[in-house]
């Protein structure tokens, strides 16, 4: 590098569209035969620049935007080869394509290199299990090489040198493609590598304390000739990029991200030539020309820098002139088209020797032939052989000689393919040309419900609809996951990322059973404040599922309350404890849940003020679920008989017993009604103690049935293959059954027998409808078993639709299914676990009287009436009744009770398995109107039973003393259980109050409540311009509009709620004056000028640093896409004569 080397040109990298934002350069490459610098962008576009002034020369699309960025560019005498993640494209330097190659084995290509055949052949590899050898002359794959290694960078010298994600360099033979040598260059990852002549140079990262990656302050060198490592070259600034000089075999150029360049001799590393490249951001890559007289740099501001000696700079060692546009050919004689006498044959026909520009690349050409019909393996297994061939029953849903449309079947995508993150979709829409993808690049999103006429339950392998679905997490947490992709219906699913989510199917089945839903909601509307009440939690959850209208919910409060019960762990109902299969856990949970909810109901039933006349009377819960019977035990020896009351909430099914070594023909012909009769009456014989004989004897037990419940809860108890084959019998589970109880005997009918008894009308028969069932799905070796729900929502609709409407609830994946699909089982992978029947007369009877009977006394109850220093003043029932016109401002604080579970890969990548878990720690609600507007009426601190791993004091203001019962009382905090704090909010919700706040989505998620949009006033949405893709922080809006500095030395949830209320008044003021749009533009203009942050306040010790607020689930919180900041807070009060609230740290 001569002494006069300097920057000779700097140009902005062209954006992908006219109105699109600039995008960074993804690859730089100097042409080896012409004075061209080639670049690639994130959308698959390749562009070239000519000469030292970097004048635009050509630009063409190598692949679509969905294939990701251009990874690498190589050159030969014919053209340019561009590598994408799923394709390889070759084009002339003028732009026309030569060939474009796509293959099913091209999944995640990263790098490529020429082989021993020179530029006639390339080897492509990446993060996939195969390397591909491509003939560049023909544009065909000539060889596929299986490999267990993954490669990110490839360079060609004596050998093919390839870098792995784990920080190693593989020396690969360019003929046999075998790994000859492995050199462990860096402990974590390799960032850049180059190979020239006899040397390899690399720079990379090492893992430091705390799991952080730090650039290594040196460059590693490897001698290819002797196959040994050399002494590393020190580079204190942190080596980020490295290149070997193409003409000076021992010279290397090392560069840092801040632009410091060292020209080092590998044989004498103590002497170096230093240069500094200037940029307002950082540098992202470096490339050196084959002549050694030019260097190209790319920075984070999307600029390209060209360095060299102004007098000597050139790119190629022996450059050839570039091709320019042809001059217009001379025009021939003009033809008079207006004359009918002009013969058409006078128009000459052109003849072409070159490929026309209209020639489409091979990847866009579709073959005419249709794919062959796929034959179901299950059909082949049933064929019977004869002399003339094979025959079998036509199981295809087509008639004879009817043609199947295999093209559409081939094009159907996987319905359970993980969708893109919401933030990713927003970025693509914002950065694509003209703000939207090009029409030819738009991939249609297929609906979740695919039109498949065959029953999925009959397939040998588990269909995708039944497979376990995992939530993918981005840096923005769970809120960035597109749950709507998996549910296009109005019926909400349940998220499965929480602990004990195996209960989701049972909760869904109970929700779509009207009698269970009614009694749970009626109980939740009472004055019950028992923090372990599971019946209340069911009511809260059912109300949330109803209000969500298709949005995904989570049963976190229910599962949390379940884990508090000491018996839950002993019964193996918690996922943290060693447990049996999921289906056994769910059956145990069904028994435990009905037993506990009975106690919850009866506890409130003893209170004469708990229930009104419209609500169910005490003892109604037993009538709902309990099968009343008397159990008779008789000794087979002395014939003595004893009786006892035997009431059952859940009936476990019994099947005809099969003697060992014999196949019982009765089992196959057994109907469901017969099994249910056996299960309810339970005639059994076993060994037991006889008080009359005073010894163990054979005892016969039988039940005498007195009364049957309104809801039949059944557990299937499937223990062997005979039971599975019985359930797999087509149509074995009926949608309706009839039950007659006569003289202590239980009779059950189905199908034609049931119709016959109903027509006769002789007996008092009770008809039950199947409302839903929880089904166990065996995932095989690839996936663990899990549970799904199938519910007939026709029975819980406000009006009867007249036909069954079955839906599959696979956690948050919801889709309609045919009744036959719901009632068909598979011995291999699909078996029922819990079944629910309800009396037919209760179908479609949803009782909403609980809203009128809602006990709201808790809302007006002051738990600290004698305390003068409290931070709230409770509502007065007479003068301040809460109702539909009431606006309340809310803000909450959280603490962290669980760290995220992260899976680390060898390449340094990480994947979040389970996100961070937060718990509600403080809730503040202030009056939104009236004379006392802005004064809080709720300021609850919540007791947390889980171990708090991080109080987030810097951001939430919550300290261990705030949640400790002793010190909290001394500080004047109103410390209450989560149940009480939640129920106050739930009462306000169902009284019709409107919740006002800033960034309420995160608050409602941690509270675990769904508030309809009509009852939400979110100031982060009111002061938001959608096209700007950025929401404004509460802190910035308060400073800009209210001229107030909030959240300074501490955060305060009361202050935040009050500030949101003031912003809402400002919004109303702007809206009424008709200047809202103008003010929004001014606000964003001020935000751009100040980086959307209020100015730092000065204190005697200097400027107070503003700390970023950690968003819930790791995402952008409280309506700000950038981390909001925290300034110094000056003290403030509630109002005249009202003491100020203790300060808390709060997100903006």
Order of alpha helices (4+ residues) and beta strands (2+ residues): beta-beta-beta-beta-beta-beta-beta-beta-beta-beta-beta-beta-beta-beta-beta-beta-beta-beta-beta-beta-beta-beta-beta-beta-beta-beta-beta-beta-beta-alpha-beta-beta-alpha-alpha-alpha-alpha-alpha-alpha-alpha-alpha-alpha-beta-beta-beta-alpha-alpha-beta-beta-beta-alpha-beta-beta-alpha-beta-beta-beta-beta-alpha-beta-alpha-beta-beta-beta-beta-beta-alpha-alpha-beta-alpha-beta-alpha-beta-alpha-alpha-alpha-alpha-beta-beta
